[in-house]
Amino acid sequence: MEHRIAIVGVGHVGSALAVTFGRAGLQVRLGVRPGKDATALVARSGGLASAASVPDAVAWADVVFLAVPAAAAIPTLRDAGDLTGKVLVDCTNPVGFDGGPVLQPPPEGSVAAALAAAFPTARVVKGFNTFGAEVHANPSLGGQPAEVLLAGNDGRAVEAVGEIAARAGFAPLAVGPLRNATLLEALAVLWIHLASVGGQGRRFAFGLVRG
């Protein structure tokens, strides 16, 4: 199946995903706020990319990647239109800083769980959140594809996101139900710690070492 992908949020992560997906020949529509000029990003993302308002991009897509600050996740989607049946990929992380990154989950336990509660007709998948934009832009690490950890209750939704990930050069790995989004958001905080105050740089991702 050829998926139609909306990317809501064109900051570092959303922009990197747009270019990577575009390079893989995927259909991408950027959901941008009024007054935001995405012309240069559309050009960098290739011939199948376009830009539209957030509601128009979401209405067109069957898979929606959400790449906004965690606090803006639910407010952004409240104005995005009907999400019924759409796969919603939550790329966000609830992180604060106090001498280093600190996990600040919502009462539901994770942003993904909060999204699932707020938009019960969407098919929420947590993923693309456990590494930084540099890896979103170039998923090849040491000649191997970066693993994308995906959590969700809807197996077909997780499979669809895995198909997109694989086509874009990542290695998808299903890690269980949506409740495990709590673990992925905590893992993201560990990644941020290692990349920043831990001094490891930003060109790495967590993955399985098989022997």
ABEGO torsion letter per residue (X at the ends): XBBBBBBBEABAAAAAAAAAAAAAGBBBBBBBBBGBBAAAAAAAAEAABBBBBAAAAAAABABBBBBBBAAAAAAAAAAAEBABGBBBBBABBBBBBBGEBBBBBBAAGBAAAAAAAABAABBBBBEGAABBAAAAABABBGGBBBBBBBBBABAAAAAAAAAAAAAAGBBBBBAEBAAAAAAAAAAAAAAAAAABAAGAEABBBBBBBBX
